[in-house]
Amino acid sequence: MIKEILFADTHNYHGKVDHRFIDLATQFSRLQDARSHQGGAALVVYFQGQKVVDIFTGKKSQEQDWQSDTLAMCYSTGKGILATLAHILVSEGLLDYDQPIAHYWPEFSQNGKANITLRHVLSHQSGLFDIRNTIETATEMLDWSHMLELMAAATPRFAAGQSLAYQPLTYGWLVGGVIEKAAKQPLSWLMQRYLVQPLGLDGAYFGVPASELDRVARLLEKPKKSSAPKPQVKKTDQPRKVSLSEKLLELSGQSPQDFQDAMIPKGMRNFSFYSDAGLQAVIPAANGVFTADSLAKVYAMLANQGQWNGQQLIRPEVFKQLSTVQSKARDRVMPIPMHWRLGYHRILTMGKRSPHGFGHMGFNGSGAWCDPDRELSFAYIHNFNVTSATGDYRLWGLSQETLRCTDSILKGWKGWF
């Protein structure tokens, strides 16, 4: 791994780079070079309102190379975009953070949820994190209306505001559902009206239209190993062995059961987020599909405190609320403290600090964030077959180098911390 990075091609990418960020482009190339036959990636950075990095590399599919307008499935990175839409609707007066969700969505008041607010959901304090015991099989997630009904009928695992538990999947139907009920319009229409059109985005979807499927990067199949028959192993009724990660969770004081209930629906073997059905479904917590530029531009608007091209998309008082840390405690699901804001977490790096920065990463190591102090935004997407609850090391490293290059401009030295 280290050898591959050290001896990598330092210009294995296409696109444009401001010379002040050339070290970032070099690092991007080093991290992708040895695996460019396994997939592709894109990186976009905005600084002081201008795009300074827009590069891409590798394979979009087995037959096609990655292009400047390639879309990628970004898992939870989309949560930050859904949250941003909610904040715009709060600014428009259509939603209120502290109004009970049941005010907009009466059916939601069932089973002790009458007092749950949008603030509780955005900051992962609703108690509604359990997907595993809410649906019988993962394919149910393809049906938006069905999932909204299940959310309305769900019972929280703890009283609102009494604890913290990241909502890996339920978040999308909770936030998306209240947005639709309050604005009385479909989520896709609201995305177009309040985000895509004002920012001029070319590719930002919760539910990819059939006409856009060809633009989406897919997982590349791994080369098949020897076809020699495998020895038959006699199945027994012995319980499954506890994995190392589950043991570490327990040692850290967390419950592996909470993690599993939040993250892993039953029947995932019959479901793929990368299938046409998975891409076209509306599962906003997990299957947002974006170009790197769309993600970076949304966060560039946030880096500018809700303004873009003379438009005030988010009012100053709303921006102050959305960017305020709600809790620094570790929640029941994530293995490290996330410092949850309203729909975003802290920027994870290899040392550089960004106390007022925020964003969201995805389960595949994609991620997007902004730093209002540095007037900076960042987005990294890919289609490599990797998963991680706290972001791929490449995301951490690229975030670190982005901040270092920016500090070189602003302070005259890069520094590591």
Contacts in CASP RR format, 6 or more apart in sequence:
PFRMAT RR
TARGET T0000
AUTHOR 0000-0000-0000
METHOD contacts of the structure
MODEL  1
MIKEILFADTHNYHGKVDHRFIDLATQFSRLQDARSHQGGAALVVYFQGQ
KVVDIFTGKKSQEQDWQSDTLAMCYSTGKGILATLAHILVSEGLLDYDQP
IAHYWPEFSQNGKANITLRHVLSHQSGLFDIRNTIETATEMLDWSHMLEL
MAAATPRFAAGQSLAYQPLTYGWLVGGVIEKAAKQPLSWLMQRYLVQPLG
LDGAYFGVPASELDRVARLLEKPKKSSAPKPQVKKTDQPRKVSLSEKLLE
LSGQSPQDFQDAMIPKGMRNFSFYSDAGLQAVIPAANGVFTADSLAKVYA
MLANQGQWNGQQLIRPEVFKQLSTVQSKARDRVMPIPMHWRLGYHRILTM
GKRSPHGFGHMGFNGSGAWCDPDRELSFAYIHNFNVTSATGDYRLWGLSQ
ETLRCTDSILKGWKGWF
4 33 0 8 1.000
4 34 0 8 1.000
5 30 0 8 1.000
5 31 0 8 1.000
5 34 0 8 1.000
6 30 0 8 1.000
8 29 0 8 1.000
8 30 0 8 1.000
8 31 0 8 1.000
8 33 0 8 1.000
8 34 0 8 1.000
9 29 0 8 1.000
9 33 0 8 1.000
10 26 0 8 1.000
10 29 0 8 1.000
10 30 0 8 1.000
11 25 0 8 1.000
11 26 0 8 1.000
11 29 0 8 1.000
12 29 0 8 1.000
12 32 0 8 1.000
12 33 0 8 1.000
12 36 0 8 1.000
12 57 0 8 1.000
12 58 0 8 1.000
13 25 0 8 1.000
13 28 0 8 1.000
13 29 0 8 1.000
13 32 0 8 1.000
13 55 0 8 1.000
13 56 0 8 1.000
13 57 0 8 1.000
14 55 0 8 1.000
14 56 0 8 1.000
14 57 0 8 1.000
14 68 0 8 1.000
15 54 0 8 1.000
15 55 0 8 1.000
15 56 0 8 1.000
15 68 0 8 1.000
16 53 0 8 1.000
16 54 0 8 1.000
16 55 0 8 1.000
17 24 0 8 1.000
17 25 0 8 1.000
17 52 0 8 1.000
17 53 0 8 1.000
17 54 0 8 1.000
17 55 0 8 1.000
18 47 0 8 1.000
18 52 0 8 1.000
18 53 0 8 1.000
20 52 0 8 1.000
20 405 0 8 1.000
20 408 0 8 1.000
20 409 0 8 1.000
21 45 0 8 1.000
21 47 0 8 1.000
21 52 0 8 1.000
21 53 0 8 1.000
21 402 0 8 1.000
21 405 0 8 1.000
23 401 0 8 1.000
23 404 0 8 1.000
23 405 0 8 1.000
24 43 0 8 1.000
24 45 0 8 1.000
24 53 0 8 1.000
24 398 0 8 1.000
24 401 0 8 1.000
24 402 0 8 1.000
24 405 0 8 1.000
25 43 0 8 1.000
25 53 0 8 1.000
25 55 0 8 1.000
27 397 0 8 1.000
27 398 0 8 1.000
27 401 0 8 1.000
28 41 0 8 1.000
28 43 0 8 1.000
28 55 0 8 1.000
28 57 0 8 1.000
28 398 0 8 1.000
29 57 0 8 1.000
31 394 0 8 1.000
31 397 0 8 1.000
31 398 0 8 1.000
32 40 0 8 1.000
32 41 0 8 1.000
32 57 0 8 1.000
32 58 0 8 1.000
32 394 0 8 1.000
33 57 0 8 1.000
35 384 0 8 1.000
36 57 0 8 1.000
36 58 0 8 1.000
36 59 0 8 1.000
37 58 0 8 1.000
37 59 0 8 1.000
38 59 0 8 1.000
38 220 0 8 1.000
38 222 0 8 1.000
38 384 0 8 1.000
38 385 0 8 1.000
39 58 0 8 1.000
39 59 0 8 1.000
39 60 0 8 1.000
39 66 0 8 1.000
39 217 0 8 1.000
39 220 0 8 1.000
39 382 0 8 1.000
39 383 0 8 1.000
39 384 0 8 1.000
40 56 0 8 1.000
40 57 0 8 1.000
40 58 0 8 1.000
40 59 0 8 1.000
40 60 0 8 1.000
40 66 0 8 1.000
40 217 0 8 1.000
40 382 0 8 1.000
40 383 0 8 1.000
40 384 0 8 1.000
41 56 0 8 1.000
41 57 0 8 1.000
41 58 0 8 1.000
41 66 0 8 1.000
41 380 0 8 1.000
41 381 0 8 1.000
41 382 0 8 1.000
41 383 0 8 1.000
41 384 0 8 1.000
42 55 0 8 1.000
42 56 0 8 1.000
42 57 0 8 1.000
42 66 0 8 1.000
42 68 0 8 1.000
42 70 0 8 1.000
42 72 0 8 1.000
42 291 0 8 1.000
42 292 0 8 1.000
42 379 0 8 1.000
42 380 0 8 1.000
42 381 0 8 1.000
42 382 0 8 1.000
43 53 0 8 1.000
43 54 0 8 1.000
43 55 0 8 1.000
43 56 0 8 1.000
43 292 0 8 1.000
43 378 0 8 1.000
43 379 0 8 1.000
43 380 0 8 1.000
43 398 0 8 1.000
44 51 0 8 1.000
44 53 0 8 1.000
44 54 0 8 1.000
44 55 0 8 1.000
44 292 0 8 1.000
44 293 0 8 1.000
44 295 0 8 1.000
44 296 0 8 1.000
44 378 0 8 1.000
44 379 0 8 1.000
45 51 0 8 1.000
45 52 0 8 1.000
45 53 0 8 1.000
45 296 0 8 1.000
45 376 0 8 1.000
45 377 0 8 1.000
45 378 0 8 1.000
45 379 0 8 1.000
45 402 0 8 1.000
46 52 0 8 1.000
46 296 0 8 1.000
46 297 0 8 1.000
46 299 0 8 1.000
46 300 0 8 1.000
46 303 0 8 1.000
46 376 0 8 1.000
46 377 0 8 1.000
47 374 0 8 1.000
47 375 0 8 1.000
47 376 0 8 1.000
47 406 0 8 1.000
47 409 0 8 1.000
48 375 0 8 1.000
49 300 0 8 1.000
49 303 0 8 1.000
49 304 0 8 1.000
49 375 0 8 1.000
51 293 0 8 1.000
51 296 0 8 1.000
54 68 0 8 1.000
54 292 0 8 1.000
54 293 0 8 1.000
56 66 0 8 1.000
56 67 0 8 1.000
56 68 0 8 1.000
56 70 0 8 1.000
56 292 0 8 1.000
57 66 0 8 1.000
58 65 0 8 1.000
58 66 0 8 1.000
59 65 0 8 1.000
59 66 0 8 1.000
59 220 0 8 1.000
59 383 0 8 1.000
60 66 0 8 1.000
60 67 0 8 1.000
60 70 0 8 1.000
60 217 0 8 1.000
60 218 0 8 1.000
60 383 0 8 1.000
61 217 0 8 1.000
61 218 0 8 1.000
61 220 0 8 1.000
62 220 0 8 1.000
62 221 0 8 1.000
66 217 0 8 1.000
69 202 0 8 1.000
69 203 0 8 1.000
69 215 0 8 1.000
69 291 0 8 1.000
70 215 0 8 1.000
70 216 0 8 1.000
70 217 0 8 1.000
70 291 0 8 1.000
71 203 0 8 1.000
71 205 0 8 1.000
71 208 0 8 1.000
71 212 0 8 1.000
71 215 0 8 1.000
71 216 0 8 1.000
71 217 0 8 1.000
71 289 0 8 1.000
71 290 0 8 1.000
71 291 0 8 1.000
72 216 0 8 1.000
72 217 0 8 1.000
72 289 0 8 1.000
72 290 0 8 1.000
72 291 0 8 1.000
72 292 0 8 1.000
72 366 0 8 1.000
72 381 0 8 1.000
72 382 0 8 1.000
72 383 0 8 1.000
73 216 0 8 1.000
73 217 0 8 1.000
73 273 0 8 1.000
73 274 0 8 1.000
73 279 0 8 1.000
73 287 0 8 1.000
73 288 0 8 1.000
73 289 0 8 1.000
73 364 0 8 1.000
73 383 0 8 1.000
74 288 0 8 1.000
74 289 0 8 1.000
74 290 0 8 1.000
74 295 0 8 1.000
74 362 0 8 1.000
74 364 0 8 1.000
74 366 0 8 1.000
74 367 0 8 1.000
74 381 0 8 1.000
75 273 0 8 1.000
75 286 0 8 1.000
75 287 0 8 1.000
75 288 0 8 1.000
75 362 0 8 1.000
75 363 0 8 1.000
75 364 0 8 1.000
75 365 0 8 1.000
75 366 0 8 1.000
76 168 0 8 1.000
76 285 0 8 1.000
76 286 0 8 1.000
76 360 0 8 1.000
76 361 0 8 1.000
76 362 0 8 1.000
76 363 0 8 1.000
77 288 0 8 1.000
77 290 0 8 1.000
77 295 0 8 1.000
77 360 0 8 1.000
77 361 0 8 1.000
77 362 0 8 1.000
77 366 0 8 1.000
77 367 0 8 1.000
77 368 0 8 1.000
77 381 0 8 1.000
78 206 0 8 1.000
78 284 0 8 1.000
78 285 0 8 1.000
78 288 0 8 1.000
78 290 0 8 1.000
78 360 0 8 1.000
78 362 0 8 1.000
79 171 0 8 1.000
79 172 0 8 1.000
79 284 0 8 1.000
79 285 0 8 1.000
79 343 0 8 1.000
79 360 0 8 1.000
80 343 0 8 1.000
80 344 0 8 1.000
80 359 0 8 1.000
80 360 0 8 1.000
80 368 0 8 1.000
81 195 0 8 1.000
81 204 0 8 1.000
81 288 0 8 1.000
81 290 0 8 1.000
81 295 0 8 1.000
81 298 0 8 1.000
81 368 0 8 1.000
82 171 0 8 1.000
82 172 0 8 1.000
82 175 0 8 1.000
82 176 0 8 1.000
82 179 0 8 1.000
82 206 0 8 1.000
82 284 0 8 1.000
82 285 0 8 1.000
83 122 0 8 1.000
83 175 0 8 1.000
83 322 0 8 1.000
83 342 0 8 1.000
83 343 0 8 1.000
83 344 0 8 1.000
83 360 0 8 1.000
84 195 0 8 1.000
84 298 0 8 1.000
84 302 0 8 1.000
84 314 0 8 1.000
85 179 0 8 1.000
85 190 0 8 1.000
85 191 0 8 1.000
85 194 0 8 1.000
85 195 0 8 1.000
86 95 0 8 1.000
86 118 0 8 1.000
86 122 0 8 1.000
86 175 0 8 1.000
86 176 0 8 1.000
86 179 0 8 1.000
87 314 0 8 1.000
87 318 0 8 1.000
87 319 0 8 1.000
87 322 0 8 1.000
87 342 0 8 1.000
88 194 0 8 1.000
88 195 0 8 1.000
88 313 0 8 1.000
88 314 0 8 1.000
89 95 0 8 1.000
89 179 0 8 1.000
89 182 0 8 1.000
89 183 0 8 1.000
89 190 0 8 1.000
89 194 0 8 1.000
90 96 0 8 1.000
90 97 0 8 1.000
90 118 0 8 1.000
90 318 0 8 1.000
91 312 0 8 1.000
91 313 0 8 1.000
91 314 0 8 1.000
91 315 0 8 1.000
91 318 0 8 1.000
92 194 0 8 1.000
94 182 0 8 1.000
94 183 0 8 1.000
95 104 0 8 1.000
95 118 0 8 1.000
95 178 0 8 1.000
95 179 0 8 1.000
95 182 0 8 1.000
95 183 0 8 1.000
96 118 0 8 1.000
97 117 0 8 1.000
97 118 0 8 1.000
97 119 0 8 1.000
97 122 0 8 1.000
97 321 0 8 1.000
97 342 0 8 1.000
98 117 0 8 1.000
98 118 0 8 1.000
98 119 0 8 1.000
99 117 0 8 1.000
99 118 0 8 1.000
100 109 0 8 1.000
100 114 0 8 1.000
100 115 0 8 1.000
100 116 0 8 1.000
100 117 0 8 1.000
101 108 0 8 1.000
101 113 0 8 1.000
101 116 0 8 1.000
101 117 0 8 1.000
101 118 0 8 1.000
101 121 0 8 1.000
101 174 0 8 1.000
101 178 0 8 1.000
102 108 0 8 1.000
102 109 0 8 1.000
102 113 0 8 1.000
102 114 0 8 1.000
102 116 0 8 1.000
104 178 0 8 1.000
104 181 0 8 1.000
104 182 0 8 1.000
105 152 0 8 1.000
105 177 0 8 1.000
105 178 0 8 1.000
105 181 0 8 1.000
105 182 0 8 1.000
107 149 0 8 1.000
107 152 0 8 1.000
107 153 0 8 1.000
108 116 0 8 1.000
108 151 0 8 1.000
108 152 0 8 1.000
108 178 0 8 1.000
110 152 0 8 1.000
110 153 0 8 1.000
111 153 0 8 1.000
111 154 0 8 1.000
111 155 0 8 1.000
111 156 0 8 1.000
112 155 0 8 1.000
112 156 0 8 1.000
113 128 0 8 1.000
113 154 0 8 1.000
113 155 0 8 1.000
113 156 0 8 1.000
113 160 0 8 1.000
115 160 0 8 1.000
116 126 0 8 1.000
116 128 0 8 1.000
116 156 0 8 1.000
116 160 0 8 1.000
117 160 0 8 1.000
118 175 0 8 1.000
118 178 0 8 1.000
119 125 0 8 1.000
119 326 0 8 1.000
119 342 0 8 1.000
120 126 0 8 1.000
120 127 0 8 1.000
120 160 0 8 1.000
120 161 0 8 1.000
121 128 0 8 1.000
121 167 0 8 1.000
121 171 0 8 1.000
121 174 0 8 1.000
121 175 0 8 1.000
121 178 0 8 1.000
122 175 0 8 1.000
122 342 0 8 1.000
122 343 0 8 1.000
123 164 0 8 1.000
123 326 0 8 1.000
123 327 0 8 1.000
123 340 0 8 1.000
123 341 0 8 1.000
123 342 0 8 1.000
123 343 0 8 1.000
124 164 0 8 1.000
124 165 0 8 1.000
124 166 0 8 1.000
124 167 0 8 1.000
124 171 0 8 1.000
124 331 0 8 1.000
124 340 0 8 1.000
125 160 0 8 1.000
125 161 0 8 1.000
125 162 0 8 1.000
125 163 0 8 1.000
125 164 0 8 1.000
125 326 0 8 1.000
125 327 0 8 1.000
126 156 0 8 1.000
126 160 0 8 1.000
126 161 0 8 1.000
126 167 0 8 1.000
126 174 0 8 1.000
127 156 0 8 1.000
127 157 0 8 1.000
127 158 0 8 1.000
127 159 0 8 1.000
127 160 0 8 1.000
127 163 0 8 1.000
127 165 0 8 1.000
127 167 0 8 1.000
128 151 0 8 1.000
128 154 0 8 1.000
128 156 0 8 1.000
128 157 0 8 1.000
128 167 0 8 1.000
128 170 0 8 1.000
128 174 0 8 1.000
129 157 0 8 1.000
129 165 0 8 1.000
129 166 0 8 1.000
129 167 0 8 1.000
129 168 0 8 1.000
129 170 0 8 1.000
129 258 0 8 1.000
129 261 0 8 1.000
129 262 0 8 1.000
129 332 0 8 1.000
129 333 0 8 1.000
130 154 0 8 1.000
130 157 0 8 1.000
130 170 0 8 1.000
130 261 0 8 1.000
130 262 0 8 1.000
131 168 0 8 1.000
131 169 0 8 1.000
131 170 0 8 1.000
131 261 0 8 1.000
131 262 0 8 1.000
131 263 0 8 1.000
131 264 0 8 1.000
131 265 0 8 1.000
132 260 0 8 1.000
132 261 0 8 1.000
132 262 0 8 1.000
132 264 0 8 1.000
132 265 0 8 1.000
132 266 0 8 1.000
133 261 0 8 1.000
134 150 0 8 1.000
134 154 0 8 1.000
134 170 0 8 1.000
135 141 0 8 1.000
135 147 0 8 1.000
135 150 0 8 1.000
135 265 0 8 1.000
135 266 0 8 1.000
136 266 0 8 1.000
137 265 0 8 1.000
137 266 0 8 1.000
137 267 0 8 1.000
137 270 0 8 1.000
137 271 0 8 1.000
138 265 0 8 1.000
138 266 0 8 1.000
138 267 0 8 1.000
138 268 0 8 1.000
138 270 0 8 1.000
138 271 0 8 1.000
139 267 0 8 1.000
139 270 0 8 1.000
139 271 0 8 1.000
140 146 0 8 1.000
140 147 0 8 1.000
140 150 0 8 1.000
141 147 0 8 1.000
141 169 0 8 1.000
141 265 0 8 1.000
141 271 0 8 1.000
141 281 0 8 1.000
141 283 0 8 1.000
142 277 0 8 1.000
142 278 0 8 1.000
142 281 0 8 1.000
142 283 0 8 1.000
143 281 0 8 1.000
144 173 0 8 1.000
144 281 0 8 1.000
144 282 0 8 1.000
147 173 0 8 1.000
148 173 0 8 1.000
148 177 0 8 1.000
148 180 0 8 1.000
150 173 0 8 1.000
151 170 0 8 1.000
151 173 0 8 1.000
151 174 0 8 1.000
151 177 0 8 1.000
154 170 0 8 1.000
157 165 0 8 1.000
158 165 0 8 1.000
163 331 0 8 1.000
163 332 0 8 1.000
164 327 0 8 1.000
164 329 0 8 1.000
164 330 0 8 1.000
164 331 0 8 1.000
164 332 0 8 1.000
164 340 0 8 1.000
165 258 0 8 1.000
165 262 0 8 1.000
165 331 0 8 1.000
165 332 0 8 1.000
165 333 0 8 1.000
166 262 0 8 1.000
166 331 0 8 1.000
166 332 0 8 1.000
166 333 0 8 1.000
166 334 0 8 1.000
166 338 0 8 1.000
167 174 0 8 1.000
167 262 0 8 1.000
167 285 0 8 1.000
168 262 0 8 1.000
168 263 0 8 1.000
168 285 0 8 1.000
168 286 0 8 1.000
168 333 0 8 1.000
168 363 0 8 1.000
169 262 0 8 1.000
169 263 0 8 1.000
169 265 0 8 1.000
169 283 0 8 1.000
169 285 0 8 1.000
169 286 0 8 1.000
170 285 0 8 1.000
171 284 0 8 1.000
171 285 0 8 1.000
172 283 0 8 1.000
172 284 0 8 1.000
172 285 0 8 1.000
172 286 0 8 1.000
173 284 0 8 1.000
173 285 0 8 1.000
175 284 0 8 1.000
176 187 0 8 1.000
176 284 0 8 1.000
177 187 0 8 1.000
179 187 0 8 1.000
179 190 0 8 1.000
180 186 0 8 1.000
180 187 0 8 1.000
180 190 0 8 1.000
183 190 0 8 1.000
185 193 0 8 1.000
187 206 0 8 1.000
187 282 0 8 1.000
187 284 0 8 1.000
188 205 0 8 1.000
188 206 0 8 1.000
188 207 0 8 1.000
188 282 0 8 1.000
191 204 0 8 1.000
191 205 0 8 1.000
191 206 0 8 1.000
194 313 0 8 1.000
195 201 0 8 1.000
195 204 0 8 1.000
195 298 0 8 1.000
196 203 0 8 1.000
196 204 0 8 1.000
198 308 0 8 1.000
198 311 0 8 1.000
198 313 0 8 1.000
199 294 0 8 1.000
199 297 0 8 1.000
199 298 0 8 1.000
199 301 0 8 1.000
199 308 0 8 1.000
199 313 0 8 1.000
200 297 0 8 1.000
201 291 0 8 1.000
201 293 0 8 1.000
201 294 0 8 1.000
201 297 0 8 1.000
201 298 0 8 1.000
202 291 0 8 1.000
202 293 0 8 1.000
202 294 0 8 1.000
203 212 0 8 1.000
203 215 0 8 1.000
203 289 0 8 1.000
203 290 0 8 1.000
203 291 0 8 1.000
203 294 0 8 1.000
204 289 0 8 1.000
204 290 0 8 1.000
204 291 0 8 1.000
204 294 0 8 1.000
204 295 0 8 1.000
204 298 0 8 1.000
205 212 0 8 1.000
205 288 0 8 1.000
205 289 0 8 1.000
205 290 0 8 1.000
206 282 0 8 1.000
206 283 0 8 1.000
206 284 0 8 1.000
206 287 0 8 1.000
206 288 0 8 1.000
206 289 0 8 1.000
207 279 0 8 1.000
207 280 0 8 1.000
207 281 0 8 1.000
207 282 0 8 1.000
207 283 0 8 1.000
207 287 0 8 1.000
207 288 0 8 1.000
207 289 0 8 1.000
208 216 0 8 1.000
208 279 0 8 1.000
208 280 0 8 1.000
208 289 0 8 1.000
209 280 0 8 1.000
210 280 0 8 1.000
213 276 0 8 1.000
213 279 0 8 1.000
213 280 0 8 1.000
216 279 0 8 1.000
216 289 0 8 1.000
217 382 0 8 1.000
217 383 0 8 1.000
218 274 0 8 1.000
218 383 0 8 1.000
219 274 0 8 1.000
219 383 0 8 1.000
219 385 0 8 1.000
220 383 0 8 1.000
220 385 0 8 1.000
222 385 0 8 1.000
242 256 0 8 1.000
246 256 0 8 1.000
246 259 0 8 1.000
248 335 0 8 1.000
249 255 0 8 1.000
249 256 0 8 1.000
249 259 0 8 1.000
249 335 0 8 1.000
250 256 0 8 1.000
252 335 0 8 1.000
254 330 0 8 1.000
254 332 0 8 1.000
254 333 0 8 1.000
254 335 0 8 1.000
255 332 0 8 1.000
258 332 0 8 1.000
258 333 0 8 1.000
259 333 0 8 1.000
262 332 0 8 1.000
262 333 0 8 1.000
263 333 0 8 1.000
263 389 0 8 1.000
265 271 0 8 1.000
271 278 0 8 1.000
272 278 0 8 1.000
273 279 0 8 1.000
273 283 0 8 1.000
273 286 0 8 1.000
273 287 0 8 1.000
278 287 0 8 1.000
279 287 0 8 1.000
279 289 0 8 1.000
281 287 0 8 1.000
286 363 0 8 1.000
290 379 0 8 1.000
290 381 0 8 1.000
291 381 0 8 1.000
292 379 0 8 1.000
292 380 0 8 1.000
292 381 0 8 1.000
293 379 0 8 1.000
294 379 0 8 1.000
295 367 0 8 1.000
295 368 0 8 1.000
295 379 0 8 1.000
295 381 0 8 1.000
296 368 0 8 1.000
296 377 0 8 1.000
296 378 0 8 1.000
296 379 0 8 1.000
297 308 0 8 1.000
297 377 0 8 1.000
298 368 0 8 1.000
299 359 0 8 1.000
299 368 0 8 1.000
299 369 0 8 1.000
299 370 0 8 1.000
299 377 0 8 1.000
299 378 0 8 1.000
299 379 0 8 1.000
300 308 0 8 1.000
300 370 0 8 1.000
300 377 0 8 1.000
301 307 0 8 1.000
301 308 0 8 1.000
301 313 0 8 1.000
301 314 0 8 1.000
302 314 0 8 1.000
302 319 0 8 1.000
302 358 0 8 1.000
302 370 0 8 1.000
302 372 0 8 1.000
302 377 0 8 1.000
303 370 0 8 1.000
303 371 0 8 1.000
303 372 0 8 1.000
303 374 0 8 1.000
303 375 0 8 1.000
303 376 0 8 1.000
303 377 0 8 1.000
304 372 0 8 1.000
304 375 0 8 1.000
305 314 0 8 1.000
305 316 0 8 1.000
305 319 0 8 1.000
305 372 0 8 1.000
306 312 0 8 1.000
306 313 0 8 1.000
306 314 0 8 1.000
306 319 0 8 1.000
307 313 0 8 1.000
314 322 0 8 1.000
321 342 0 8 1.000
322 341 0 8 1.000
322 342 0 8 1.000
322 343 0 8 1.000
322 344 0 8 1.000
323 341 0 8 1.000
323 342 0 8 1.000
323 344 0 8 1.000
323 356 0 8 1.000
323 357 0 8 1.000
323 358 0 8 1.000
323 372 0 8 1.000
324 341 0 8 1.000
324 342 0 8 1.000
325 339 0 8 1.000
325 340 0 8 1.000
325 341 0 8 1.000
326 340 0 8 1.000
326 341 0 8 1.000
326 342 0 8 1.000
327 339 0 8 1.000
327 340 0 8 1.000
328 337 0 8 1.000
328 339 0 8 1.000
329 337 0 8 1.000
330 336 0 8 1.000
330 337 0 8 1.000
330 338 0 8 1.000
331 338 0 8 1.000
331 340 0 8 1.000
334 389 0 8 1.000
334 390 0 8 1.000
335 389 0 8 1.000
335 390 0 8 1.000
336 390 0 8 1.000
338 345 0 8 1.000
338 346 0 8 1.000
339 345 0 8 1.000
339 346 0 8 1.000
341 358 0 8 1.000
343 360 0 8 1.000
344 358 0 8 1.000
344 359 0 8 1.000
344 360 0 8 1.000
344 369 0 8 1.000
345 358 0 8 1.000
345 359 0 8 1.000
345 360 0 8 1.000
345 361 0 8 1.000
346 354 0 8 1.000
346 357 0 8 1.000
346 358 0 8 1.000
347 354 0 8 1.000
347 357 0 8 1.000
347 358 0 8 1.000
347 359 0 8 1.000
347 369 0 8 1.000
347 371 0 8 1.000
347 399 0 8 1.000
347 403 0 8 1.000
348 361 0 8 1.000
348 390 0 8 1.000
348 391 0 8 1.000
348 395 0 8 1.000
348 396 0 8 1.000
348 399 0 8 1.000
349 396 0 8 1.000
349 397 0 8 1.000
349 399 0 8 1.000
349 400 0 8 1.000
349 403 0 8 1.000
350 396 0 8 1.000
350 397 0 8 1.000
350 400 0 8 1.000
350 416 0 8 1.000
351 400 0 8 1.000
351 416 0 8 1.000
351 417 0 8 1.000
352 399 0 8 1.000
352 400 0 8 1.000
352 403 0 8 1.000
352 404 0 8 1.000
352 407 0 8 1.000
352 415 0 8 1.000
352 416 0 8 1.000
352 417 0 8 1.000
353 417 0 8 1.000
354 371 0 8 1.000
354 373 0 8 1.000
354 374 0 8 1.000
354 403 0 8 1.000
355 373 0 8 1.000
356 371 0 8 1.000
356 372 0 8 1.000
356 373 0 8 1.000
357 369 0 8 1.000
357 370 0 8 1.000
357 371 0 8 1.000
357 372 0 8 1.000
357 373 0 8 1.000
358 369 0 8 1.000
358 370 0 8 1.000
359 367 0 8 1.000
359 368 0 8 1.000
359 369 0 8 1.000
359 370 0 8 1.000
360 367 0 8 1.000
360 368 0 8 1.000
360 369 0 8 1.000
361 367 0 8 1.000
361 390 0 8 1.000
361 391 0 8 1.000
361 395 0 8 1.000
362 391 0 8 1.000
363 387 0 8 1.000
363 388 0 8 1.000
363 389 0 8 1.000
364 382 0 8 1.000
364 384 0 8 1.000
364 386 0 8 1.000
364 387 0 8 1.000
364 388 0 8 1.000
364 392 0 8 1.000
365 380 0 8 1.000
365 382 0 8 1.000
365 386 0 8 1.000
365 387 0 8 1.000
365 388 0 8 1.000
365 391 0 8 1.000
365 392 0 8 1.000
365 394 0 8 1.000
365 395 0 8 1.000
366 380 0 8 1.000
366 381 0 8 1.000
366 382 0 8 1.000
366 395 0 8 1.000
367 378 0 8 1.000
367 379 0 8 1.000
367 380 0 8 1.000
367 381 0 8 1.000
367 391 0 8 1.000
367 395 0 8 1.000
368 377 0 8 1.000
368 378 0 8 1.000
368 379 0 8 1.000
368 380 0 8 1.000
369 377 0 8 1.000
369 378 0 8 1.000
369 399 0 8 1.000
370 376 0 8 1.000
370 377 0 8 1.000
370 378 0 8 1.000
371 377 0 8 1.000
371 403 0 8 1.000
371 406 0 8 1.000
374 403 0 8 1.000
374 406 0 8 1.000
374 407 0 8 1.000
374 410 0 8 1.000
376 402 0 8 1.000
376 403 0 8 1.000
376 406 0 8 1.000
378 398 0 8 1.000
378 399 0 8 1.000
378 402 0 8 1.000
380 394 0 8 1.000
380 395 0 8 1.000
380 398 0 8 1.000
380 399 0 8 1.000
386 392 0 8 1.000
404 414 0 8 1.000
404 415 0 8 1.000
404 416 0 8 1.000
405 414 0 8 1.000
407 413 0 8 1.000
407 414 0 8 1.000
407 415 0 8 1.000
408 414 0 8 1.000
END
